[in-house]
Amino acid sequence: MNIGIDLGTQRRQVIRRVAVWRNGHPEIIPDEEGNRSFASYVSFSRDGRLVGGRAKLQQSVNPKNTIFGVKRVLGHGFRDLEIQEDIRKSPFSYVDIGGVPHIEVEVRDRKESFAPEEIIAVQLSKMVRMAEAYTGEKVHRAVVSIPPGFSRIQRQAVQDACEIAGLEEPYLLGETSAAVVYYGSYSWAGAGLGGGGEKRMLVIDVGAGTTSVSAMVTEEGVVEVVSASSNLRLGGSDFDNAHQAKARSSCERAKVLLSSSLKASVELDISGDVHYIFPISRDELNVRCESKFEAILDQAAQVVSQSSTSKSPVTKSSIQEILLVGGATRMTGIVDELKAYFSETNPSITSVRDLDEAVVFGCAIQAAVLGEGKIHGPRDWLDTILLLDVVPQSLGVAVTRGNDAGEFKTLPSDGGSPHERAFSRTLPRNSTIPTKKTETFSCSSIDGISESTVSIQVYEGESDIPTANTFLGCFELHGIRSLPNSEVRRIQVSFDIDARGRIVVTAEVVGGERGQTRSMEVRVGRMPQYEKDRLKNRAREWDALDRQYEALTQRRNNLEEYCYSFRDGVEGVHEGIAQCLQWLDDTASRSVTNGEYTVQEDSLAAALQRILPPGYIIMRTGADQAQES
Ligand SMILES: Nc1ncnc2c1ncn2[C@@H]1O[C@H](COP(=O)(O)OP(=O)(O)OP(=O)(O)O)[C@@H](O)[C@H]1O
């Protein structure tokens, strides 16, 4: 079975969703409490680890060891400016291990550090377990959503996290593409995606912490992303902040209410005694959030302008439809701003069905398309979907600044100063993949020398200065001989990217002899295999501990619930119940074994038996759920 996973956002509201294609439609897989999404929290304590909603409940009592929001630092270096604020404000500690931010927590009375990929892997494994428990089938593969503007390193980090979680060959799908797949599944079913002819669309996804915009062309089942960008620092929670920083959850409630009514109030509880209520209207909220709405429009305008270099540009006037995705697009102010901005051409503005779940549904559909085994339900129209993605950031090589040989830029020799280098974009951002692009360079450093070496230094990014971009790898071509008559040697460099985003860079001496071609697969940011294997083993050990710890926690919760239900409902049982509740209180901050729970349950049962009428069944609170550690 293949599943779809929405990794959700990076802020406090962080949620994950998982879905599967069953009986002809995508279906959400609920967590053990029946919730359709779960908090992406992982909490460590002296006894073990909790994941999801139960972990989030630990945050107020165990903030230093309760982790959330790591997707934000995924693929970043410890010193990257973008994540400094996240590191500084985080209630748990980040440490620098080999230049990569790791999370440090206290587990079983000692400090342990975890790579961000490992924390994401914990959540992925939980989703796999949920899916397997729900369907009774084994999960083979997952389609995982990512912001479409994720860089190569960030994509690789998600891929590594999947591998640590035991998910081989994950398929990463842009959130906006996933939403369009879901949109197509009900709006064009039968006729295939874009059955009504070619359509130019803008897809705007405003989630809790990320805003992604993609310009797309769809036709006959083909969904072609023309250009895309993601802002990982703009989303629904910024509207809550713009409105009032101190009462974020109350502000969020008021914001949600104002999407359907004109007035609401924000409640602020200062100290328990001092309680303020601020009335707020929809218009006021929209005014406070105006700069954020403008930022969304700017991002949309940028995506449209970047599409001009594509084969099928999506211009402002050619957009026929704007598809809204993500919970925060329910804010009426966003729609009003879009209507005003596009007033000349008036494209239709549609909200995708199931705004919050459209992305995971799209992933589940794509997972079914990729599935080769048993597919539940009809899939004729599924087979027509073809997704064409783009290169998220420009790819190219370093060249020697101011040393162009005629029409060609010059590749650097192995020596020379990096300051003299410029960045040559062979594959500009938003080139459709799969693709292969070749550029020819000169190699003038061989002048006067019989043999020379050139260095192919591969970068990703938008700066003209190579070192301001991300270094993806480097290789050399040796033994390049000079030609007679001082003719300049030429070297062709090709970038070959397959549909999954795998990049192979090849350099070849034009007319050169054997051995004068070399290739390199870009493996930037990829964790070394030995490290992945180590983390996979550690994940397996933790999985076993998690189950044990979850079962013990469940046993404590059941016992507590049982005591309260009796205390509130039956006369005369106070003593036994009070004794048990006292024991739960006394043991709250220490490890308790299954044996101790059994002793406690037995003494509670004995106490109740003395009071309750004969035949009254004393419930056990889950003794068989936990295995003795
Ligand atoms: N009726 C509503 N009006 C305004 N905002 C809403 C409404 N309902 C939900 N939201 C906001 O939508 C956001 C959550 O949206 P969604 O579930 O799409 O995000 P996500 O997928 O977790 O995040 P991201 O896409 O950033 O990864 C929250 O900020 C929430 O407050």
The ligand as an SDF file (V2000), in Angstrom:
LIG
                    3D

 31 33  0  0  0  0  0  0  0  0999 V2000
  -11.9240   29.9900    9.1010 N   0  0  0  0  0  0  0  0  0  0  0  0
  -10.6500   30.3700    9.1030 C   0  0  0  0  0  0  0  0  0  0  0  0
  -10.3570   31.6830    8.9160 N   0  0  0  0  0  0  0  0  0  0  0  0
   -9.0670   32.0900    8.9260 C   0  0  0  0  0  0  0  0  0  0  0  0
   -8.0010   31.2830    9.0990 N   0  0  0  0  0  0  0  0  0  0  0  0
   -8.2450   29.9830    9.2930 C   0  0  0  0  0  0  0  0  0  0  0  0
   -9.5640   29.4500    9.2900 C   0  0  0  0  0  0  0  0  0  0  0  0
   -9.4810   28.1000    9.5040 N   0  0  0  0  0  0  0  0  0  0  0  0
   -8.1640   27.8040    9.6300 C   0  0  0  0  0  0  0  0  0  0  0  0
   -7.4210   28.9330    9.5080 N   0  0  0  0  0  0  0  0  0  0  0  0
   -5.9490   29.0450    9.5970 C   0  0  0  0  0  0  0  0  0  0  0  0
   -5.3370   28.1780    8.6600 O   0  0  0  0  0  0  0  0  0  0  0  0
   -4.0310   27.8280    9.1340 C   0  0  0  0  0  0  0  0  0  0  0  0
   -3.8320   26.3030    8.9970 C   0  0  0  0  0  0  0  0  0  0  0  0
   -3.9650   25.9600    7.6610 O   0  0  0  0  0  0  0  0  0  0  0  0
   -3.4370   24.5380    7.0860 P   0  0  0  0  0  0  0  0  0  0  0  0
   -4.0420   23.4610    7.8860 O   0  0  0  0  0  0  0  0  0  0  0  0
   -3.6510   24.5530    5.6260 O   0  0  0  0  0  0  0  0  0  0  0  0
   -1.8910   24.7200    7.4300 O   0  0  0  0  0  0  0  0  0  0  0  0
   -0.7130   23.6530    7.3980 P   0  0  0  0  0  0  0  0  0  0  0  0
   -0.8660   22.7320    6.2460 O   0  0  0  0  0  0  0  0  0  0  0  0
   -0.5470   23.0750    8.7490 O   0  0  0  0  0  0  0  0  0  0  0  0
    0.4850   24.6580    7.2290 O   0  0  0  0  0  0  0  0  0  0  0  0
    1.5400   24.9030    6.0680 P   0  0  0  0  0  0  0  0  0  0  0  0
    0.8080   24.8510    4.7440 O   0  0  0  0  0  0  0  0  0  0  0  0
    2.0610   26.2390    6.4460 O   0  0  0  0  0  0  0  0  0  0  0  0
    2.5600   23.8140    6.1770 O   0  0  0  0  0  0  0  0  0  0  0  0
   -3.9590   28.2770   10.5810 C   0  0  0  0  0  0  0  0  0  0  0  0
   -3.1980   29.4810   10.6650 O   0  0  0  0  0  0  0  0  0  0  0  0
   -5.4160   28.5370   10.9300 C   0  0  0  0  0  0  0  0  0  0  0  0
   -5.5740   29.5550   11.9250 O   0  0  0  0  0  0  0  0  0  0  0  0
  1  2  1  0
  2  3  1  0
  2  7  2  0
  3  4  2  0
  4  5  1  0
  5  6  2  0
  6  7  1  0
  6 10  1  0
  7  8  1  0
  8  9  2  0
  9 10  1  0
 10 11  1  0
 11 12  1  0
 11 30  1  0
 12 13  1  0
 13 14  1  0
 13 28  1  0
 14 15  1  0
 15 16  1  0
 16 17  2  0
 16 18  1  0
 16 19  1  0
 19 20  1  0
 20 21  2  0
 20 22  1  0
 20 23  1  0
 23 24  1  0
 24 25  2  0
 24 26  1  0
 24 27  1  0
 28 29  1  0
 28 30  1  0
 30 31  1  0
M  END
$$$$
